Amino acid sequence: MRLARTEPTDQEPDIRARPPLVREFLLVAGLFLAYKFGRQAANGHVEEAFRNAGSVWDLERALHLPGEGAVQGLLLHSQPLIHAANTYYAAVHFPATALFLIWLYWRRPAHYVRSRRVLAALTGAALVLHLLFPLAPPRMLPAAGLVDTGQVYGPTVYGQTPATDTMANQFAAMPSLHVGWAVMVALGLIAATRSRWRRLWLLHPAITLFVVVGTANHYWLDAIVVVALLAVALAAFRLPLSARTVPARLRGPGARGSGEGAPVPAYAGGGSGAYEGGVRPAISEAPVASGTYAGGAR
């Protein structure tokens, strides 16, 4: 008997595990709109956001975390690199996560359900923190001495006046969903695929972390907090056993191949493995075990 495999296979997806498409579309769209409107509701706490920013900056220095300026200094050596980092920040976050969910829905339905639940829980927890702990990003903090690379070099998704920005809440830096979603995308694809190169998906959160810190949109602590929240969500929504293992397959006479050389149990052929006339009887014609075993021992 072969042991059950613990790697996902490239077999056709089990459509029974795939939720109804319309329901999932409405659910995901509803969650996204709720989050966007929730972030807008958290806007306007300017003074509190800057007080919290000073506290986060001081805490990072007390913890001896590396300065965000060291990462930004690497970007400032090359204007094309800065532009690429700003583009990555603005254009990769939502599309990458959406494509991740779409691919899982069609190819790995059981993984999709779990990933959607984890992302929803993580996003909801982030929204609560946005409401309770408004935080100005390091690009706004004078003590940080960092450049707002989006405004200076472009492109940017934010307005020039944060307090009146109607498109996004710029005082919702804690935690960084850019990092949290990127980590979930990488872990989800590693779990749902079997390529020997699948761990290269970890480059996505690594690049995202470099980008959000280097462009001065997030502190290190923003990333640390979101990874902690993600760990809790992953523990709460464990992957179903059926999606983690492949049932063991018995190889026998009915399996593909000749089946020769496979051991024959004693009770299937009278105990000796030899058959009258050289013909193996059908299963229904095999003698029923009488309670004694080969050699007389039970």
N, C-alpha and C positions, 0 to 999 in steps of 0.2 A: 504494500500500500504506500502511495506517495503522500508525503506530508502536505498539508494545506499551504499554498503559497501566500505570502504576505504582501506581494506586490500587485498593483492594479494591472489588469490585462488590457489588450487592445481589442477585446471582443465587442460585439455590438452592445449599445447601452440597453439597459432594462427599462423599457418604456413604462412599465408599471410604476417605477419610482419617480417618473417625471410628473410634476404637478401640472394642472391645466395652464396653458400658455396665457390666456387672457387674464386669469386670476393673478398669475405671477407678475404680469406687466403692470396691472393696476396696483398691486401691492408694492412693488418696487418704486413705481412712480409716486405713489402716495407717500412712502417713507422719505423719498428724496425731497418732495415739496414740503413735507412737515419739517424736515431738517432746515431747508432754506429759509422758510418763514420763521422758524425758531431762532436761527442766527440773527435775522433781522430784528426780532423782538429783543434780542440781547444787546443791540446796538445802542450807542449814546452814552455809555458809562465811561466818559473820557477820563475824568480825574481818577476814578478807581482803577481804571486800566493802567494808567501810568504809575500809580502807587504800587500796584501789583508787579509791574515790570521792574521797578527798582528792587522790590523784594526778591524776585526771581534772579535778577542779575547778582545781587549780593549773596544769595544762597549758592549759586553756581561757583562763585569765587571762594566761598567758604568750603565747598566740597572739592575744590581744586580741579574742577572740570576745565578742559581746554577752552580757550577763548574762541568765540565765534569769529572774531577777526582773523584768526590764523587760517581758517578755511576760506574766508572771503579773500584774503591776500593771494591765495592760489588762483582765484578767478580773475583778479584784477590785473594779472600779468598778460591777459589776452582778451581783447574785446570780443572776438568771435566766440570764445569760450563763455564769456559772460552772457552773450546773446543766446547761446545754446542752452545755458542753465536757466535763463528766464523763460525760454520757450518750453523747456521740459517741465518747469513748474506750472506754467499756464495751460499746456496742451495735453499732457500725458495722464494726469491724475484721474479725471473722470473717464475718458475713453478706455484706458487700460483696465479699469475696474469693471466697466460695462462689458467689454469684450470677454473678460474673465468669466463673468456670470453667464453670458450667452453661451460660451463654449461649454461650460460645465452643464448647463441646462440640457444641451443636445447630446453631449458625449458622456457625461458622468452625472446623471440625475441625482444619485444619492449624495454625491459630494456637493452638488449644487445646493440642495436643501440645507445642509449644514453650513455651508459658506454664507448663504444668504442670511441665515439666522445669526451667525457670528458678526457679520458686517452690520446688520440692523442693531444688534445689541451694542456693538462698539460705537456706532454713530449716535445712538440714543444716549449712551453714557457721556460721550463727548459734548453733546448738546447741553446736558445738565451742567457740565463743567463750564461751558461757555456762559451759561446764565449765572452761575454762582461765582465764577472767578474770571471776570473780563481781564484781558491781558493785552497790552500793546506789544507788538513784535519788536525785536531788537533794532530794526531799521528806523524806528521812531524814537528810540531811547538815546538821549544826548550822551549819557555816560558811556554807552557802548562805542560811540565814534565810528559807526558803520555806515556804508553807502546803501541807499535805496536803489539797488541795481535795476529794478524794474522801471522806476521813473527816470533814471539817468540814461540807461542804455536800451531799455525796452526788450521785448514787449512786456506789458503788465496787464493784469486783470483788475487792478484796483484804481479807484479815482484818486485825483491829486489831493483832495480834502477828505481825510478819513472820517471825520465826524459827520459829514453829510453824504457819504457814499451810499447810494441807494442800491447798488448792485451787490455789495458784499459787506459783511461785518469785519472790519479790519482789526477789531479788538477781541478776536476769538482765536488767539494763538495757542492757547492751552486747551486740549492737547493737539498735536499735529495729526490730523486725519490723512494728510499726504503720506506720512510715514506709516501710520497704522494700516491704511488700505493697501499700501505697497507691500508691507510684510505679509498681509493676509493673502494677497494675490500670489506671492512667491510660495508660501507654505501650501496653499491650496493646489497649485499646479504641481508641486513636488509630490504631494500625496496622491494626486489623481493621475499621474503619468508614470511611465517606467523607463524612460530614456536614461541612459547613463549620464547624459548631460543635463538632467533636469535641475540639478542644484545650481546651475548657472542662473536660474530665475532669481536667486538671491541678489544678483546684481541690480535688479530693479529697486528694492528697498535701499541698497547701499548707495546707488546713484541718487535716489530721492533724498536720502538723509544729507548727502553732500550738497545737493541743490538747495534744500530748504534752509540749511544753516548758512551756506555760502552767499545766498541772496538776501540774507538777514530777515527772512520771513518767520523764522522760528528759533527758539533757544534749544539747547541740548535737552533741557528738562522736558520740553514739549514732546520730544521723541521718546524719552525714557518713560514718561507717564502713559503715553498711548500704547507702548509695548506691554506695560504692566496690565492695562485694561484689556488688551487683546488676549493676554495669557489667561485672564479670568474667563473671558468669553469662550475661548477654546476649550477650557476645562468644563465649562457649563454645558456646552453643546458638543458632545463627543460624537465621532463618526460611527455610524451603525456598523456592526460586525460584518454584515453582508457586503458592505462597500470596502472593507479592509482586507478581506480574505477571499480566496477562490477555493471552492470546495474541492477536496481531494478526489481524484479520479482513479477508479480501479481498472487495471488493465487485465482483460480476460479474453476468453475465446470469442466473445461478441465484440471486442474492441477492434479498432483498426489495426491491421497486421495479422500475422499468422497465429499468434497466441501460443506457438510452440515453446516449450521450455518452461511454461508457467506451472508451478506446483499445483497438484490436485489434492484437495483435502480428503482424508480417509473416508469421511462419511459420504462423500459424493461418488465414490466408486467402489465401495465394499471394503476399503481399507488397504488394498494392495496396489492400487493404481493400474492394475491389469484388467482387461475386459474380455468377456467371452466373445470369441469370434473377432476380437480386435476392434469391436465397435463400442464406442462410449454410449451408455444409455442416456435418454433424455432425463432432465431434472425430475420430471413428474414420475419417471419409472425407477428412480434411484431408491434403494432400500432405505427404510426409516431406521434411524439409530435405535438400537434396542436397549441402550443404557450401559452397554459395555463398550470398551474402547480397544484399539489395537494394543496388543500386549497384555490385555486383561486388566489394565489399570484405568481407573476413572480420573 
